[in-house]
Amino acid sequence: MKKILKWTGYIVAGLLILVVLAVGTVYAITSPRLNKSYPTQVNAVAIPSDPASIERGRHLVRAVAKCGDCHGDNLSGGSVMDAAVFAKLTAPNLTSGKGGIGSTYTDADWIRAIRYGVRRDGKPLIFMPSEAFQHFSDSDLGAIIAFLKTVPPADMTVPPARSVGPIARMIYLVGGFPLIPAELVDRTKHRVAQVAAGPTLEYGKYLAQTGGCMGCHLPTLAGGGDINGVKSTNLTPGGPLKSWTEADFFNAIRNGTRPDGTKISEVMPWKSMSTLTDDELRAMWLFLRSVPPVTPAD
């Protein structure tokens, strides 16, 4: 009996040592990346001031970029994640109120943060979806910044939190978590001046890219990514949507309901997307029907 206990102790101790070594290795690899500086040349973007452009920016912020999902409905910021073993992250107050960055950010600061995922000190923003936002045209990015400058001030001091735990670091290393979007931004990418809006396949692709669909549903849109314990759906014609109609898609986004009556998890930001226009939803549907089908393996 004593021998069994002795060897059990050795095995447990050995496993603990392996875990400590593994976690130490993960931190040794990821910490330099989290603290790396990303010198970023910011090309100026025209910031409009006319009401139509500002309203365009409001729509893009609310329905496409879905900034309120992290920064709150009034964009005053708050906690995004609060799990020490995964990550503790907060979203800053974007307004010009007390504690907000809106009163100090220059146009270049906004562009650097949104398009490149980099703070004004050159450090990377964590879990900021710039890998999607890099696709915004200059015109739309300018409209977004114009709107952000007009958001009513809200007094909210959000304590900065950037504690990234071992699980998030491990998933990041195996390629399943966009922890440092600054690494994913193509700095050589040609930024288009404007994208023609309308019920077209091309505009649907633009909305899917800028809206971050590929972030959760993976680059092929075949789904399978784990978001807060919910597996993302296969959006290709080879998945569940193959039997959907355009009306089914509209209902899913507008009301969060599948054709069979079941509710879609709110992990899927359908509430934010529900204000997309008919033409925008039709464009996205055309794009989804055009991507190569991926059929799940049996």
C-alpha positions in Angstrom: 0.0 0.0 0.0 2.8 2.4 0.9 4.5 1.6 -2.4 1.3 2.4 -4.3 0.9 5.7 -2.5 4.6 6.5 -3.0 4.4 5.9 -6.8 1.1 7.8 -7.0 2.8 10.7 -5.4 5.6 10.5 -7.9 3.2 10.4 -10.8 1.2 13.4 -9.5 4.3 15.4 -8.8 5.6 14.6 -12.3 2.4 15.7 -13.9 2.4 18.9 -11.9 6.0 19.6 -13.1 4.9 19.0 -16.7 2.0 21.4 -16.3 4.2 24.1 -14.8 6.7 23.6 -17.5 4.1 23.8 -20.2 2.5 26.9 -18.8 5.9 28.5 -18.4 6.7 27.8 -22.0 3.4 29.3 -23.2 4.0 32.5 -21.2 7.6 32.6 -22.4 6.4 32.5 -26.0 3.4 34.8 -25.7 4.6 37.5 -23.4 7.1 39.1 -25.8 4.4 39.2 -28.5 1.9 40.9 -26.1 4.5 43.5 -25.3 5.9 44.0 -28.8 5.6 47.4 -30.3 4.0 47.8 -33.8 5.3 51.1 -35.4 2.5 52.0 -37.7 2.5 54.6 -40.5 -1.0 56.1 -40.5 -2.3 57.5 -43.8 -4.8 60.2 -43.3 -8.5 59.6 -44.0 -11.0 62.4 -44.7 -13.3 62.8 -41.7 -16.7 64.2 -42.9 -19.0 66.4 -40.9 -22.2 66.3 -42.9 -25.3 64.7 -41.2 -25.6 62.0 -43.9 -22.0 60.8 -43.3 -22.4 60.8 -39.6 -25.6 58.8 -39.8 -23.7 56.4 -42.1 -21.0 56.1 -39.4 -23.6 55.5 -36.7 -25.1 52.6 -38.7 -21.7 51.1 -39.4 -20.8 51.3 -35.7 -24.0 49.8 -34.5 -25.0 47.2 -37.1 -21.8 46.2 -38.9 -18.8 46.7 -36.6 -21.1 46.0 -33.6 -18.9 48.2 -31.3 -21.6 48.3 -28.6 -21.2 44.5 -28.0 -17.9 45.3 -26.1 -18.1 49.1 -25.5 -21.7 49.2 -24.4 -24.8 50.7 -26.0 -23.6 54.3 -25.2 -20.0 53.3 -25.9 -18.9 54.2 -22.4 -17.0 50.9 -22.1 -16.9 48.2 -19.4 -15.8 44.6 -18.8 -15.5 42.3 -21.8 -14.1 39.2 -20.1 -13.6 38.5 -16.4 -12.1 35.0 -16.1 -8.6 34.8 -14.7 -7.8 31.5 -16.2 -8.8 32.8 -19.7 -8.5 36.6 -19.7 -9.6 39.8 -17.9 -10.2 42.4 -20.5 -12.0 45.8 -20.5 -13.2 48.0 -23.3 -12.4 51.7 -22.9 -14.9 54.5 -22.8 -15.0 55.8 -26.4 -16.9 59.0 -25.5 -15.5 62.5 -24.6 -16.9 62.2 -21.1 -14.8 61.9 -17.9 -12.6 58.8 -18.3 -13.2 58.6 -22.0 -10.6 58.6 -24.8 -12.8 60.6 -27.2 -11.6 63.9 -25.8 -7.9 63.1 -26.4 -7.9 60.9 -29.5 -6.7 62.5 -32.7 -7.8 61.3 -36.1 -4.6 59.3 -36.4 -5.2 57.7 -33.1 -8.6 56.5 -34.2 -7.3 55.2 -37.5 -4.4 53.4 -35.8 -6.7 51.7 -33.3 -9.5 50.8 -35.6 -7.6 49.8 -38.8 -4.4 48.4 -37.3 -5.3 47.4 -33.7 -2.5 49.4 -32.3 -2.5 51.9 -29.4 -0.9 55.4 -29.7 2.2 54.1 -27.8 2.6 51.3 -30.4 1.5 48.5 -28.2 -1.1 46.1 -29.6 -4.8 46.3 -28.6 -5.9 43.0 -27.3 -8.9 41.3 -28.9 -9.8 44.4 -30.9 -11.2 43.0 -34.2 -9.0 45.0 -36.5 -8.4 41.9 -38.6 -12.0 42.6 -39.7 -12.0 46.4 -39.5 -8.9 46.6 -41.8 -11.3 46.0 -44.7 -13.3 49.2 -44.2 -13.0 51.6 -47.1 -11.5 55.0 -46.4 -14.9 56.5 -46.8 -16.6 54.2 -44.3 -13.7 54.5 -41.8 -14.0 58.3 -42.0 -17.7 58.1 -41.4 -17.2 55.8 -38.4 -14.7 58.2 -36.8 -17.0 61.2 -37.6 -19.8 59.5 -35.7 -17.6 58.5 -32.8 -16.6 62.2 -32.4 -20.3 63.1 -32.0 -21.3 60.5 -29.5 -22.8 62.1 -26.3 -20.2 62.3 -23.5 -20.6 59.7 -20.8 -18.7 59.9 -17.6 -17.2 56.4 -17.0 -13.7 55.6 -15.9 -12.9 52.0 -16.9 -9.9 50.6 -15.1 -7.5 49.2 -17.7 -7.3 45.4 -17.6 -5.1 43.3 -19.8 -4.6 40.1 -17.9 -4.3 37.2 -20.3 -4.5 33.8 -18.7 -3.0 30.5 -19.8 -6.0 29.1 -21.6 -6.3 32.2 -23.9 -2.6 32.1 -24.6 -2.7 28.4 -25.5 -5.6 28.8 -27.8 -3.9 31.8 -29.4 -0.8 29.7 -30.0 -2.7 26.9 -31.8 -4.4 29.5 -34.0 -7.9 29.5 -32.6 -8.0 32.9 -30.8 -7.3 36.4 -32.4 -5.6 37.6 -29.2 -3.3 40.1 -31.1 -5.1 41.3 -34.2 -2.2 43.7 -35.0 -0.4 40.5 -36.1 -3.2 39.7 -38.6 -3.5 43.1 -40.3 -2.1 43.2 -43.8 -0.1 46.5 -43.7 0.6 46.2 -47.4 -3.1 46.0 -48.3 -4.4 48.6 -50.7 -7.2 50.5 -48.9 -10.1 51.3 -51.3 -11.6 54.8 -51.2 -15.2 53.5 -51.3 -17.2 50.4 -51.8 -20.5 50.6 -53.7 -23.4 49.8 -51.4 -26.3 47.8 -52.8 -27.9 44.3 -52.9 -24.9 42.7 -54.6 -22.7 39.8 -53.9 -19.6 42.0 -53.8 -21.1 44.3 -51.1 -22.3 41.2 -49.2 -18.7 40.0 -49.0 -17.6 43.5 -47.8 -20.2 43.4 -45.0 -19.2 39.9 -44.0 -15.5 40.9 -43.9 -15.9 44.1 -42.0 -18.5 42.6 -39.7 -16.1 39.9 -38.6 -18.1 36.9 -39.8 -14.9 35.1 -40.7 -13.6 35.6 -37.1 -16.2 33.3 -35.6 -17.3 31.2 -38.5 -13.6 30.8 -39.7 -12.2 31.9 -43.0 -14.1 29.3 -45.1 -17.3 30.2 -43.1 -17.6 26.5 -42.4 -18.0 27.2 -38.7 -16.9 25.0 -35.8 -15.2 27.8 -33.8 -15.9 27.8 -30.1 -17.2 31.2 -28.8 -18.0 31.1 -25.1 -19.0 27.5 -25.3 -21.1 27.9 -28.4 -20.0 26.3 -31.7 -20.3 28.6 -34.7 -22.5 27.4 -37.5 -21.5 26.3 -41.0 -22.7 29.2 -43.1 -21.7 27.6 -46.5 -24.3 26.0 -48.8 -23.0 22.7 -47.4 -24.3 23.4 -43.9 -27.7 23.9 -42.2 -28.4 27.0 -44.3 -28.6 24.9 -47.5 -32.3 24.5 -47.0 -32.9 28.1 -45.9 -34.6 30.7 -48.1 -33.8 34.4 -48.2 -36.8 35.0 -46.0 -35.5 32.5 -43.4 -32.2 34.4 -43.3 -33.9 37.7 -42.8 -36.0 36.2 -40.0 -32.9 34.7 -38.4 -31.0 38.1 -38.3 -34.0 40.2 -37.5 -35.6 38.0 -34.8 -33.0 35.5 -33.8 -35.1 32.5 -34.9 -34.3 29.6 -37.1 -36.9 28.2 -39.6 -37.7 25.4 -37.2 -38.6 27.9 -34.5 -35.5 27.4 -32.3 -33.8 30.5 -31.0 -30.3 31.5 -32.0 -27.8 32.0 -29.1 -27.1 35.7 -28.4 -23.4 34.8 -28.6 -24.3 35.3 -32.3 -24.7 39.2 -32.5 -28.0 39.0 -34.3 -29.5 41.7 -32.1 -26.9 44.2 -33.3 -27.2 43.0 -36.9 -31.0 43.2 -36.8 -30.9 46.9 -37.9 -29.1 46.0 -41.2 -31.1 47.2 -44.1 -33.0 44.9 -46.5 -30.4 45.6 -49.2 -27.6 44.8 -46.8 -29.1 41.5 -45.7 -29.9 40.6 -49.3 -26.3 41.3 -50.2 -25.0 39.1 -47.4 -27.4 36.3 -48.4 -26.1 36.5 -52.0 -22.5 36.2 -50.8 -23.2 33.3 -48.5 -24.9 31.4 -51.3 -21.8 32.0 -53.5 -19.1 30.6 -51.2 -17.8 27.0 -51.8 -19.9 24.5 -49.9 -18.3 22.6 -47.0 -20.0 19.5 -45.9 -19.3 18.2 -42.4 -17.5 14.9 -42.1 -19.7 12.0 -41.0 
